[in-house]
Amino acid sequence: MSYFDENNLERIRWRCSLNLEKYFKDPLRGFYNENHEYVATWYENRLSLEGHRTCVEVTFINLTNPTYKNKKSEETYQSFFVIALPINWLHKIPFGSIWKTGESEEKFKFKQYKITFSKSIGLSYQPLWQNKNSHPFEADKYVHPSDLERFKGDGNNLLVIKQDSYSYIIHPLHFFMAHYGYSSELKRILVTDNWSKIEKKLHLKEHFNEKGVFLPTNLSTNDAVFLYHLKYDKYTNTIIKDVNAKILLFKDQRYANYLIPCWHDQSITLSFYGISLGNSILCCQITGISQPQGEAINLYYYSVVKANLDDKAQENNKTQYRTRKKERDHELEKLDISLNNVNNLVTTDVIEYLKLLGEKREINRIGLIHETARNGNIKFLNYNEPTDFNVGQKQGKTGNTGISNCFYDIPNNQKIEGKARIDTIWEHAKRLRYEHNCKVYWYTPKKGFNENDELTLISLKDICDSLHKSYPMCALILRIDVKQRTFFVLNFPTRAGRNDSGFSSVVYDPVDIQKFLSFNINNSEDTIFKLLIELISGDGVSSDYIDSKNGKMSMFRHVEAKKTKNNWVWNGIKKLL
């Protein structure tokens, strides 16, 4: 029996945003039964390239019917299947997560551990195939006997950390996802692109008046430490180059031989959920990691819009800078949300983060506040900082109310390419009035909140033109009031000529509705204007972007489900309730 078959393990509830049903139905190996439960148990070392995505082969074993008998030999075998998934999804598929019909709402409860090591103290790399009989990883206590011989041929260069008479086993891809920067997009770039593309995408050759790194729009502020060392630390640069080259070299090969080393030489502290297998402990999900210490980091980022209180044009084309010191957040990437039942009556949300362990590095955020128009000249979207916040006719007038001149209304009867999706979203939203006793409104700055079917969109053409984008040209803004809370939903049409393509919708839970409806982007609070600029400049909604909102944002996709009562809008809202 495997570890998950023979142990009576406690389960805890959690939510995962992924739906893997289409992958489950077409496995690379093994057999899938849509009525059965499965548990994620391993990542193979073979990496494949599918378009612009690097994929990892993930093993799921059957929990409902763990084994089957070969009709000819009468021997018992483990029931499982293997699928290839994008590497930037792995943090949402930890070992021990339980899946049914492509979704995961439970995982097994494991003990939490903490260890400290460095590249030269306590750490070694030992693949199973090199030491099948005496490897520190007691694989015979983890996998089914029928699969043991094959498993011992696994090519992953496992991290083995010796501490307190135990051997802690860390899968290299677990370590990669936690250690190599913050954003999933950054990790995708590192294992997909060649080095010249990496240097270009991460702006590693850009220079500033002061030493610092540039923050691309699709990465997170929390990537600053990694980017800084990659740019200025020769050891880090050599390590990352070597990892990138070897992964690309061994891409699509069955027995790939690559290491995921420490990219700095300081001590590393890890916390993780793990399985005790006797003298070895297998890491199933990393929950916290330390960062290297050093000098303060200047992080340059590009701000699309500049507030111009005196409404005067910029007099020259010199680069403008605005400096604001900000320390790295102590709580980082949200990994999962566990739901624990209390007396079978009350459900309490417990949010788990990839925690920053130890001291935090100082980061100085320096905004580059000019925006380059297509003709190469400097162009500003000027607006006055609002002193009052209203909806309805007052916002349609000039003055110091929170209104942006770049928005205007698009009537429902106007022909808009890709609008069928918008109409469907509105129908789903209206159903919430009787399905969940919600109040549902559509909104524009000029017309305010409305409940009727004379749906009006807002134009995004001026923003798209300023950002050199051709999509999306309009948006539908909804307000949903439910359970004494208010949510705003931003929706976009499909791309021209592509009915199945376009931005996912986002749901946002504002702290202050009046401030959220303003058009000020120069403070730390999110506004509708700021969110729209971020979404358009970032070419859509990523899991990293959602995570950066610290539990205030969710997204939903527009996929027709088998369930007749499926409601797209509710799918997004319930993640925040």
Disulfide bonds with the S-S distance in Angstrom:
none
